[in-house]
Amino acid sequence: MAAGDDERPVRPGPKPGELVRDHRSDRIGVLMDVQGGRLYLRPPGGGVEWTADPGQVGPAGGPDPSGPV
C-alpha cells in the first residue's frame, strides 16, 4: 500500500456565494466570507449576518455533519 492510500478524500469547504446550512442554529444562509476560521453567513433574502463554525456547516440540502456516518 502506498503512503496516503488509507486517507479519506478532503471535502472542499463551501465558497462565498454558496447556500449552506448552519446545523448548530438550523438556519440556511449564503456564505459571505471566511475569516479567522469562522464562516460569515447571511439569510438568502438579506438580513443580519451571523458567524458559524465550519464543522457545523454543510450543503443546504445535505446531512448534519455531526450525525451518523
PDB file with one MODEL, atoms N, CA, C and O in Angstrom:
MODEL        1
ATOM      1  N   MET A   1       0.848  -1.172   0.000  1.00  0.00           N
ATOM      2  CA  MET A   1       0.000   0.000   0.000  1.00  0.00           C
ATOM      3  C   MET A   1       0.895   1.237   0.000  1.00  0.00           C
ATOM      4  O   MET A   1       1.835   1.334   0.790  1.00  0.00           O
ATOM      5  N   ALA A   2       0.601   2.167  -0.879  1.00  0.00           N
ATOM      6  CA  ALA A   2       1.375   3.399  -0.971  1.00  0.00           C
ATOM      7  C   ALA A   2       0.949   4.360   0.125  1.00  0.00           C
ATOM      8  O   ALA A   2      -0.182   4.313   0.610  1.00  0.00           O
ATOM      9  N   ALA A   3       1.856   5.217   0.499  1.00  0.00           N
ATOM     10  CA  ALA A   3       1.531   6.222   1.520  1.00  0.00           C
ATOM     11  C   ALA A   3       0.365   7.072   1.051  1.00  0.00           C
ATOM     12  O   ALA A   3       0.330   7.525  -0.093  1.00  0.00           O
ATOM     13  N   GLY A   4      -0.582   7.281   1.942  1.00  0.00           N
ATOM     14  CA  GLY A   4      -1.725   8.115   1.607  1.00  0.00           C
ATOM     15  C   GLY A   4      -2.923   7.356   1.069  1.00  0.00           C
ATOM     16  O   GLY A   4      -3.991   7.945   0.900  1.00  0.00           O
ATOM     17  N   ASP A   5      -2.779   6.029   0.788  1.00  0.00           N
ATOM     18  CA  ASP A   5      -3.895   5.250   0.249  1.00  0.00           C
ATOM     19  C   ASP A   5      -5.043   5.110   1.233  1.00  0.00           C
ATOM     20  O   ASP A   5      -6.193   4.948   0.826  1.00  0.00           O
ATOM     21  N   ASP A   6      -4.741   5.171   2.534  1.00  0.00           N
ATOM     22  CA  ASP A   6      -5.787   4.977   3.539  1.00  0.00           C
ATOM     23  C   ASP A   6      -6.414   6.295   3.991  1.00  0.00           C
ATOM     24  O   ASP A   6      -7.252   6.305   4.893  1.00  0.00           O
ATOM     25  N   GLU A   7      -6.020   7.391   3.379  1.00  0.00           N
ATOM     26  CA  GLU A   7      -6.568   8.689   3.759  1.00  0.00           C
ATOM     27  C   GLU A   7      -7.903   8.922   3.069  1.00  0.00           C
ATOM     28  O   GLU A   7      -8.098   8.548   1.912  1.00  0.00           O
ATOM     29  N   ARG A   8      -8.813   9.543   3.797  1.00  0.00           N
ATOM     30  CA  ARG A   8     -10.097   9.920   3.208  1.00  0.00           C
ATOM     31  C   ARG A   8      -9.901  11.141   2.328  1.00  0.00           C
ATOM     32  O   ARG A   8      -9.056  11.987   2.620  1.00  0.00           O
ATOM     33  N   PRO A   9     -10.674  11.241   1.253  1.00  0.00           N
ATOM     34  CA  PRO A   9     -10.563  12.456   0.433  1.00  0.00           C
ATOM     35  C   PRO A   9     -11.040  13.670   1.228  1.00  0.00           C
ATOM     36  O   PRO A   9     -11.996  13.580   1.998  1.00  0.00           O
ATOM     37  N   VAL A  10     -10.386  14.773   1.042  1.00  0.00           N
ATOM     38  CA  VAL A  10     -10.749  16.007   1.745  1.00  0.00           C
ATOM     39  C   VAL A  10     -11.857  16.696   0.959  1.00  0.00           C
ATOM     40  O   VAL A  10     -11.719  16.973  -0.232  1.00  0.00           O
ATOM     41  N   ARG A  11     -12.965  16.967   1.660  1.00  0.00           N
ATOM     42  CA  ARG A  11     -14.060  17.696   1.013  1.00  0.00           C
ATOM     43  C   ARG A  11     -13.750  19.176   1.054  1.00  0.00           C
ATOM     44  O   ARG A  11     -13.503  19.735   2.123  1.00  0.00           O
ATOM     45  N   PRO A  12     -13.761  19.810  -0.098  1.00  0.00           N
ATOM     46  CA  PRO A  12     -13.519  21.252  -0.072  1.00  0.00           C
ATOM     47  C   PRO A  12     -14.670  21.962   0.643  1.00  0.00           C
ATOM     48  O   PRO A  12     -15.821  21.531   0.573  1.00  0.00           O
ATOM     49  N   GLY A  13     -14.346  23.031   1.315  1.00  0.00           N
ATOM     50  CA  GLY A  13     -15.370  23.801   2.008  1.00  0.00           C
ATOM     51  C   GLY A  13     -16.201  24.608   1.030  1.00  0.00           C
ATOM     52  O   GLY A  13     -15.853  24.730  -0.144  1.00  0.00           O
ATOM     53  N   PRO A  14     -17.294  25.156   1.519  1.00  0.00           N
ATOM     54  CA  PRO A  14     -18.130  25.990   0.654  1.00  0.00           C
ATOM     55  C   PRO A  14     -17.388  27.256   0.248  1.00  0.00           C
ATOM     56  O   PRO A  14     -16.457  27.697   0.922  1.00  0.00           O
ATOM     57  N   LYS A  15     -17.813  27.816  -0.846  1.00  0.00           N
ATOM     58  CA  LYS A  15     -17.209  29.037  -1.376  1.00  0.00           C
ATOM     59  C   LYS A  15     -18.181  30.210  -1.196  1.00  0.00           C
ATOM     60  O   LYS A  15     -19.395  30.008  -1.162  1.00  0.00           O
ATOM     61  N   PRO A  16     -17.656  31.423  -1.083  1.00  0.00           N
ATOM     62  CA  PRO A  16     -18.546  32.577  -0.966  1.00  0.00           C
ATOM     63  C   PRO A  16     -19.596  32.595  -2.070  1.00  0.00           C
ATOM     64  O   PRO A  16     -19.305  32.337  -3.237  1.00  0.00           O
ATOM     65  N   GLY A  17     -20.824  32.906  -1.667  1.00  0.00           N
ATOM     66  CA  GLY A  17     -21.954  32.924  -2.595  1.00  0.00           C
ATOM     67  C   GLY A  17     -22.771  31.644  -2.564  1.00  0.00           C
ATOM     68  O   GLY A  17     -23.893  31.616  -3.071  1.00  0.00           O
ATOM     69  N   GLU A  18     -22.218  30.565  -1.966  1.00  0.00           N
ATOM     70  CA  GLU A  18     -22.947  29.293  -1.913  1.00  0.00           C
ATOM     71  C   GLU A  18     -23.946  29.280  -0.766  1.00  0.00           C
ATOM     72  O   GLU A  18     -23.723  29.879   0.287  1.00  0.00           O
ATOM     73  N   LEU A  19     -25.042  28.588  -0.995  1.00  0.00           N
ATOM     74  CA  LEU A  19     -26.085  28.406   0.009  1.00  0.00           C
ATOM     75  C   LEU A  19     -25.690  27.232   0.901  1.00  0.00           C
ATOM     76  O   LEU A  19     -25.395  26.144   0.406  1.00  0.00           O
ATOM     77  N   VAL A  20     -25.683  27.451   2.211  1.00  0.00           N
ATOM     78  CA  VAL A  20     -25.272  26.422   3.163  1.00  0.00           C
ATOM     79  C   VAL A  20     -26.259  26.344   4.324  1.00  0.00           C
ATOM     80  O   VAL A  20     -27.083  27.237   4.522  1.00  0.00           O
ATOM     81  N   ARG A  21     -26.156  25.256   5.088  1.00  0.00           N
ATOM     82  CA  ARG A  21     -26.973  25.094   6.303  1.00  0.00           C
ATOM     83  C   ARG A  21     -26.047  25.117   7.511  1.00  0.00           C
ATOM     84  O   ARG A  21     -25.061  24.384   7.576  1.00  0.00           O
ATOM     85  N   ASP A  22     -26.387  25.971   8.455  1.00  0.00           N
ATOM     86  CA  ASP A  22     -25.703  26.022   9.746  1.00  0.00           C
ATOM     87  C   ASP A  22     -26.473  25.067  10.651  1.00  0.00           C
ATOM     88  O   ASP A  22     -27.565  25.399  11.111  1.00  0.00           O
ATOM     89  N   HIS A  23     -25.919  23.894  10.909  1.00  0.00           N
ATOM     90  CA  HIS A  23     -26.631  22.870  11.674  1.00  0.00           C
ATOM     91  C   HIS A  23     -26.755  23.233  13.155  1.00  0.00           C
ATOM     92  O   HIS A  23     -27.664  22.750  13.830  1.00  0.00           O
ATOM     93  N   ARG A  24     -25.869  24.062  13.662  1.00  0.00           N
ATOM     94  CA  ARG A  24     -25.969  24.480  15.065  1.00  0.00           C
ATOM     95  C   ARG A  24     -27.240  25.286  15.297  1.00  0.00           C
ATOM     96  O   ARG A  24     -27.954  25.081  16.279  1.00  0.00           O
ATOM     97  N   SER A  25     -27.510  26.217  14.365  1.00  0.00           N
ATOM     98  CA  SER A  25     -28.689  27.071  14.534  1.00  0.00           C
ATOM     99  C   SER A  25     -29.861  26.624  13.666  1.00  0.00           C
ATOM    100  O   SER A  25     -30.950  27.191  13.750  1.00  0.00           O
ATOM    101  N   ASP A  26     -29.638  25.601  12.827  1.00  0.00           N
ATOM    102  CA  ASP A  26     -30.644  25.089  11.900  1.00  0.00           C
ATOM    103  C   ASP A  26     -31.173  26.197  10.994  1.00  0.00           C
ATOM    104  O   ASP A  26     -32.378  26.328  10.777  1.00  0.00           O
ATOM    105  N   ARG A  27     -30.231  26.997  10.467  1.00  0.00           N
ATOM    106  CA  ARG A  27     -30.584  28.082   9.557  1.00  0.00           C
ATOM    107  C   ARG A  27     -29.866  27.894   8.227  1.00  0.00           C
ATOM    108  O   ARG A  27     -28.769  27.339   8.168  1.00  0.00           O
ATOM    109  N   ILE A  28     -30.498  28.362   7.175  1.00  0.00           N
ATOM    110  CA  ILE A  28     -29.906  28.387   5.842  1.00  0.00           C
ATOM    111  C   ILE A  28     -29.332  29.779   5.626  1.00  0.00           C
ATOM    112  O   ILE A  28     -29.957  30.776   5.987  1.00  0.00           O
ATOM    113  N   GLY A  29     -28.152  29.845   5.044  1.00  0.00           N
ATOM    114  CA  GLY A  29     -27.548  31.141   4.773  1.00  0.00           C
ATOM    115  C   GLY A  29     -26.660  31.104   3.549  1.00  0.00           C
ATOM    116  O   GLY A  29     -26.275  30.039   3.067  1.00  0.00           O
ATOM    117  N   VAL A  30     -26.342  32.286   3.058  1.00  0.00           N
ATOM    118  CA  VAL A  30     -25.401  32.447   1.959  1.00  0.00           C
ATOM    119  C   VAL A  30     -24.040  32.733   2.598  1.00  0.00           C
ATOM    120  O   VAL A  30     -23.922  33.626   3.436  1.00  0.00           O
ATOM    121  N   LEU A  31     -23.022  31.980   2.204  1.00  0.00           N
ATOM    122  CA  LEU A  31     -21.684  32.224   2.726  1.00  0.00           C
ATOM    123  C   LEU A  31     -21.168  33.529   2.148  1.00  0.00           C
ATOM    124  O   LEU A  31     -21.038  33.675   0.932  1.00  0.00           O
ATOM    125  N   MET A  32     -20.876  34.474   3.029  1.00  0.00           N
ATOM    126  CA  MET A  32     -20.395  35.784   2.606  1.00  0.00           C
ATOM    127  C   MET A  32     -18.871  35.857   2.627  1.00  0.00           C
ATOM    128  O   MET A  32     -18.259  36.443   1.734  1.00  0.00           O
ATOM    129  N   ASP A  33     -18.254  35.254   3.662  1.00  0.00           N
ATOM    130  CA  ASP A  33     -16.809  35.367   3.816  1.00  0.00           C
ATOM    131  C   ASP A  33     -16.314  34.310   4.801  1.00  0.00           C
ATOM    132  O   ASP A  33     -17.092  33.738   5.564  1.00  0.00           O
ATOM    133  N   VAL A  34     -15.008  34.066   4.768  1.00  0.00           N
ATOM    134  CA  VAL A  34     -14.332  33.192   5.729  1.00  0.00           C
ATOM    135  C   VAL A  34     -13.158  33.980   6.278  1.00  0.00           C
ATOM    136  O   VAL A  34     -12.296  34.430   5.523  1.00  0.00           O
ATOM    137  N   GLN A  35     -13.126  34.148   7.606  1.00  0.00           N
ATOM    138  CA  GLN A  35     -12.033  34.884   8.248  1.00  0.00           C
ATOM    139  C   GLN A  35     -11.738  34.261   9.596  1.00  0.00           C
ATOM    140  O   GLN A  35     -12.644  33.975  10.378  1.00  0.00           O
ATOM    141  N   GLY A  36     -10.458  34.056   9.855  1.00  0.00           N
ATOM    142  CA  GLY A  36     -10.051  33.553  11.168  1.00  0.00           C
ATOM    143  C   GLY A  36     -10.696  32.236  11.541  1.00  0.00           C
ATOM    144  O   GLY A  36     -10.958  31.997  12.720  1.00  0.00           O
ATOM    145  N   GLY A  37     -10.957  31.381  10.580  1.00  0.00           N
ATOM    146  CA  GLY A  37     -11.556  30.086  10.866  1.00  0.00           C
ATOM    147  C   GLY A  37     -13.053  30.133  11.128  1.00  0.00           C
ATOM    148  O   GLY A  37     -13.629  29.129  11.546  1.00  0.00           O
ATOM    149  N   ARG A  38     -13.689  31.257  10.896  1.00  0.00           N
ATOM    150  CA  ARG A  38     -15.133  31.389  11.086  1.00  0.00           C
ATOM    151  C   ARG A  38     -15.781  31.692   9.746  1.00  0.00           C
ATOM    152  O   ARG A  38     -15.189  32.362   8.899  1.00  0.00           O
ATOM    153  N   LEU A  39     -16.987  31.202   9.557  1.00  0.00           N
ATOM    154  CA  LEU A  39     -17.758  31.486   8.352  1.00  0.00           C
ATOM    155  C   LEU A  39     -18.759  32.583   8.671  1.00  0.00           C
ATOM    156  O   LEU A  39     -19.366  32.589   9.742  1.00  0.00           O
ATOM    157  N   TYR A  40     -18.928  33.498   7.748  1.00  0.00           N
ATOM    158  CA  TYR A  40     -19.880  34.592   7.902  1.00  0.00           C
ATOM    159  C   TYR A  40     -21.032  34.350   6.942  1.00  0.00           C
ATOM    160  O   TYR A  40     -20.857  34.354   5.723  1.00  0.00           O
ATOM    161  N   LEU A  41     -22.216  34.139   7.513  1.00  0.00           N
ATOM    162  CA  LEU A  41     -23.411  33.787   6.746  1.00  0.00           C
ATOM    163  C   LEU A  41     -24.446  34.890   6.844  1.00  0.00           C
ATOM    164  O   LEU A  41     -24.481  35.648   7.814  1.00  0.00           O
ATOM    165  N   ARG A  42     -25.288  34.966   5.823  1.00  0.00           N
ATOM    166  CA  ARG A  42     -26.380  35.939   5.804  1.00  0.00           C
ATOM    167  C   ARG A  42     -27.617  35.233   5.256  1.00  0.00           C
ATOM    168  O   ARG A  42     -27.492  34.397   4.361  1.00  0.00           O
ATOM    169  N   PRO A  43     -28.802  35.544   5.764  1.00  0.00           N
ATOM    170  CA  PRO A  43     -30.017  34.924   5.217  1.00  0.00           C
ATOM    171  C   PRO A  43     -30.109  35.164   3.701  1.00  0.00           C
ATOM    172  O   PRO A  43     -29.692  36.220   3.226  1.00  0.00           O
ATOM    173  N   PRO A  44     -30.645  34.208   2.941  1.00  0.00           N
ATOM    174  CA  PRO A  44     -30.717  34.336   1.481  1.00  0.00           C
ATOM    175  C   PRO A  44     -31.398  35.612   0.986  1.00  0.00           C
ATOM    176  O   PRO A  44     -31.001  36.153  -0.046  1.00  0.00           O
ATOM    177  N   GLY A  45     -32.397  36.098   1.688  1.00  0.00           N
ATOM    178  CA  GLY A  45     -33.098  37.302   1.258  1.00  0.00           C
ATOM    179  C   GLY A  45     -32.501  38.579   1.818  1.00  0.00           C
ATOM    180  O   GLY A  45     -33.059  39.661   1.634  1.00  0.00           O
ATOM    181  N   GLY A  46     -31.365  38.459   2.505  1.00  0.00           N
ATOM    182  CA  GLY A  46     -30.754  39.609   3.156  1.00  0.00           C
ATOM    183  C   GLY A  46     -31.087  39.611   4.631  1.00  0.00           C
ATOM    184  O   GLY A  46     -31.987  38.894   5.069  1.00  0.00           O
ATOM    185  N   GLY A  47     -30.391  40.387   5.377  1.00  0.00           N
ATOM    186  CA  GLY A  47     -30.636  40.459   6.814  1.00  0.00           C
ATOM    187  C   GLY A  47     -29.333  40.467   7.577  1.00  0.00           C
ATOM    188  O   GLY A  47     -28.265  40.710   7.014  1.00  0.00           O
ATOM    189  N   VAL A  48     -29.433  40.197   8.867  1.00  0.00           N
ATOM    190  CA  VAL A  48     -28.289  40.278   9.764  1.00  0.00           C
ATOM    191  C   VAL A  48     -27.376  39.065   9.574  1.00  0.00           C
ATOM    192  O   VAL A  48     -27.819  37.917   9.592  1.00  0.00           O
ATOM    193  N   GLU A  49     -26.098  39.360   9.393  1.00  0.00           N
ATOM    194  CA  GLU A  49     -25.078  38.328   9.226  1.00  0.00           C
ATOM    195  C   GLU A  49     -24.811  37.650  10.569  1.00  0.00           C
ATOM    196  O   GLU A  49     -24.949  38.275  11.620  1.00  0.00           O
ATOM    197  N   TRP A  50     -24.427  36.364  10.533  1.00  0.00           N
ATOM    198  CA  TRP A  50     -24.015  35.661  11.739  1.00  0.00           C
ATOM    199  C   TRP A  50     -22.789  34.828  11.428  1.00  0.00           C
ATOM    200  O   TRP A  50     -22.487  34.569  10.262  1.00  0.00           O
ATOM    201  N   THR A  51     -22.075  34.403  12.472  1.00  0.00           N
ATOM    202  CA  THR A  51     -20.892  33.571  12.282  1.00  0.00           C
ATOM    203  C   THR A  51     -21.232  32.127  12.580  1.00  0.00           C
ATOM    204  O   THR A  51     -22.140  31.828  13.356  1.00  0.00           O
ATOM    205  N   ALA A  52     -20.481  31.235  11.944  1.00  0.00           N
ATOM    206  CA  ALA A  52     -20.706  29.806  12.132  1.00  0.00           C
ATOM    207  C   ALA A  52     -19.375  29.069  12.159  1.00  0.00           C
ATOM    208  O   ALA A  52     -18.390  29.520  11.574  1.00  0.00           O
ATOM    209  N   ASP A  53     -19.357  27.948  12.834  1.00  0.00           N
ATOM    210  CA  ASP A  53     -18.204  27.062  12.907  1.00  0.00           C
ATOM    211  C   ASP A  53     -18.179  26.211  11.638  1.00  0.00           C
ATOM    212  O   ASP A  53     -19.195  25.595  11.313  1.00  0.00           O
ATOM    213  N   PRO A  54     -17.061  26.150  10.907  1.00  0.00           N
ATOM    214  CA  PRO A  54     -17.008  25.365   9.677  1.00  0.00           C
ATOM    215  C   PRO A  54     -17.404  23.900   9.878  1.00  0.00           C
ATOM    216  O   PRO A  54     -17.930  23.279   8.954  1.00  0.00           O
ATOM    217  N   GLY A  55     -17.163  23.339  11.058  1.00  0.00           N
ATOM    218  CA  GLY A  55     -17.528  21.946  11.330  1.00  0.00           C
ATOM    219  C   GLY A  55     -19.023  21.729  11.461  1.00  0.00           C
ATOM    220  O   GLY A  55     -19.482  20.587  11.440  1.00  0.00           O
ATOM    221  N   GLN A  56     -19.783  22.785  11.594  1.00  0.00           N
ATOM    222  CA  GLN A  56     -21.230  22.680  11.751  1.00  0.00           C
ATOM    223  C   GLN A  56     -21.988  23.166  10.529  1.00  0.00           C
ATOM    224  O   GLN A  56     -23.206  23.333  10.580  1.00  0.00           O
ATOM    225  N   VAL A  57     -21.280  23.395   9.431  1.00  0.00           N
ATOM    226  CA  VAL A  57     -21.906  23.922   8.215  1.00  0.00           C
ATOM    227  C   VAL A  57     -21.721  22.922   7.084  1.00  0.00           C
ATOM    228  O   VAL A  57     -20.645  22.351   6.908  1.00  0.00           O
ATOM    229  N   GLY A  58     -22.794  22.722   6.319  1.00  0.00           N
ATOM    230  CA  GLY A  58     -22.735  21.834   5.172  1.00  0.00           C
ATOM    231  C   GLY A  58     -23.636  22.348   4.072  1.00  0.00           C
ATOM    232  O   GLY A  58     -24.234  23.417   4.193  1.00  0.00           O
ATOM    233  N   PRO A  59     -23.732  21.578   2.990  1.00  0.00           N
ATOM    234  CA  PRO A  59     -24.606  21.991   1.893  1.00  0.00           C
ATOM    235  C   PRO A  59     -26.029  22.213   2.399  1.00  0.00           C
ATOM    236  O   PRO A  59     -26.471  21.536   3.327  1.00  0.00           O
ATOM    237  N   ALA A  60     -26.736  23.144   1.799  1.00  0.00           N
ATOM    238  CA  ALA A  60     -28.087  23.490   2.253  1.00  0.00           C
ATOM    239  C   ALA A  60     -29.005  22.281   2.296  1.00  0.00           C
ATOM    240  O   ALA A  60     -29.890  22.225   3.149  1.00  0.00           O
ATOM    241  N   GLY A  61     -28.828  21.323   1.416  1.00  0.00           N
ATOM    242  CA  GLY A  61     -29.680  20.132   1.412  1.00  0.00           C
ATOM    243  C   GLY A  61     -28.997  18.903   1.963  1.00  0.00           C
ATOM    244  O   GLY A  61     -29.538  17.801   1.865  1.00  0.00           O
ATOM    245  N   GLY A  62     -27.795  19.069   2.552  1.00  0.00           N
ATOM    246  CA  GLY A  62     -27.010  17.925   2.977  1.00  0.00           C
ATOM    247  C   GLY A  62     -27.325  17.464   4.384  1.00  0.00           C
ATOM    248  O   GLY A  62     -28.077  18.112   5.112  1.00  0.00           O
ATOM    249  N   PRO A  63     -26.736  16.323   4.762  1.00  0.00           N
ATOM    250  CA  PRO A  63     -26.951  15.774   6.110  1.00  0.00           C
ATOM    251  C   PRO A  63     -26.207  16.571   7.158  1.00  0.00           C
ATOM    252  O   PRO A  63     -25.261  17.295   6.848  1.00  0.00           O
ATOM    253  N   ASP A  64     -26.634  16.438   8.389  1.00  0.00           N
ATOM    254  CA  ASP A  64     -25.998  17.078   9.537  1.00  0.00           C
ATOM    255  C   ASP A  64     -24.597  16.468   9.697  1.00  0.00           C
ATOM    256  O   ASP A  64     -24.480  15.250   9.832  1.00  0.00           O
ATOM    257  N   PRO A  65     -23.524  17.292   9.685  1.00  0.00           N
ATOM    258  CA  PRO A  65     -22.175  16.732   9.772  1.00  0.00           C
ATOM    259  C   PRO A  65     -21.880  16.045  11.088  1.00  0.00           C
ATOM    260  O   PRO A  65     -20.939  15.255  11.162  1.00  0.00           O
ATOM    261  N   SER A  66     -22.650  16.316  12.130  1.00  0.00           N
ATOM    262  CA  SER A  66     -22.395  15.661  13.422  1.00  0.00           C
ATOM    263  C   SER A  66     -23.241  14.405  13.594  1.00  0.00           C
ATOM    264  O   SER A  66     -23.147  13.730  14.619  1.00  0.00           O
ATOM    265  N   GLY A  67     -24.056  14.091  12.608  1.00  0.00           N
ATOM    266  CA  GLY A  67     -24.916  12.909  12.675  1.00  0.00           C
ATOM    267  C   GLY A  67     -24.175  11.638  12.317  1.00  0.00           C
ATOM    268  O   GLY A  67     -22.966  11.664  12.087  1.00  0.00           O
ATOM    269  N   PRO A  68     -24.903  10.508  12.267  1.00  0.00           N
ATOM    270  CA  PRO A  68     -24.270   9.222  11.929  1.00  0.00           C
ATOM    271  C   PRO A  68     -23.714   9.221  10.519  1.00  0.00           C
ATOM    272  O   PRO A  68     -24.235   9.874   9.616  1.00  0.00           O
ATOM    273  N   VAL A  69     -22.640   8.466  10.362  1.00  0.00           N
ATOM    274  CA  VAL A  69     -21.987   8.379   9.042  1.00  0.00           C
ATOM    275  C   VAL A  69     -22.446   7.130   8.328  1.00  0.00           C
ATOM    276  O   VAL A  69     -22.017   6.868   7.204  1.00  0.00           O
TER     277      VAL A  69
ENDMDL
END
